[in-house]
Amino acid sequence: MDPDPKAISCVKGLVSGRVQGVGFRYFAMCQARSAELSGYVRNLKDGRVEFLLQGPTDAVTRVIEQIHRGPRYSEVLDVTLENLQQSESFESFRIC
């Protein structure tokens, strides 16, 4: 059974591979803003990128699919996801 497309999701993810220094955060921000999602994306000291997406489930799913592909010069090796309860509300999507 498919998830309710009108349901709201909050998903945190960690992306590993060649994802820093290749415009990954900007790419993720553009994808999320285009889908009218809120949340953030940031680099981690260990070389991964962390993101949090909040919004309609179908839009979150589409952006996660794009994150798996990444921008042109990236190489996404792994994306781990965690569904969260929406505890903090973000007004927009931002790069931290």
N, C-alpha and C positions, 0 to 999 in steps of 0.2 A: 504494500500500500504506500502510495506517495505521500510525503508530508504535506500538510495544509499550506498552500502558497501564501496565504494571508497571515499565517502564524509569524510571530517575531522570534528570531534566533539571536543568540549571543555566542559567538565562537571565537576561541583564542587558538592561535596557531603558531608553530615554530617551523621555519623553513631553513633547510641546510643545503649546502652546495656552494657554488660561486654566486653569492647573493649580496655581497657588499662590494661597493665600488663599480656597480654596473647599472645604477639607476633603479634598483629594485624597489626602494621605498617610494620613489616618485611614481613608478608604474603602479604599485599597489594603491597609492592614494588616488590616482586618476581612475582606476577601475572602481574603487569604492565610491568615490564621489559621483561617477557616472551612474552608478546603481542607486544613488541616494542613500548610502549607508553611513553610519557613524562609527567612530572608533579611532584606532591609531595604528601606526606601524613604526617600528624602531629597530635599529641595529643593536645586537648584543655583543659583548666583549669577546665571546667565544666564536664569532664569525657567522652566527645565525641571524636571522631576522625574525622578530616577533610581531604578530599582528592581532588585532581584536576587531571583529566585525559585528555590528548590531544592526538589525533591520529585518525586513521580510525574508522569510526562509528561502524563497526562490531566488531572491537577489543575492543573498549570502552564498548560496550554492553556486551561482554563476561566477561570482568573484573568486571563490575558492578554486574553481576550474581554471580561471585565468592565472591565479597565483601558481598553480602547478606548472603552467607553461613558462611564466616569468617573462621579463623583457628580453630583447634580442641577444644581448651578450651574457646573460645569466646562464647558469646550469643548475637547475633545481634537482637535487638528489633525493630529498625527502621532505614531506610536509606532515607534521603531526598535528592533530586537531583535538580540541577539548571543548565540549559544549558546557556553557556556564549559565548560571542563573543571572539574569540581568540585574546586577546590584548597583552599578554606576551608569548614569545616562550621559552620553556624549552628544553635544549639539551638532557636531560635524565630524568629518574624518580628518585627522591631522598626522603629520610626521613629527615624531618626538625626537 
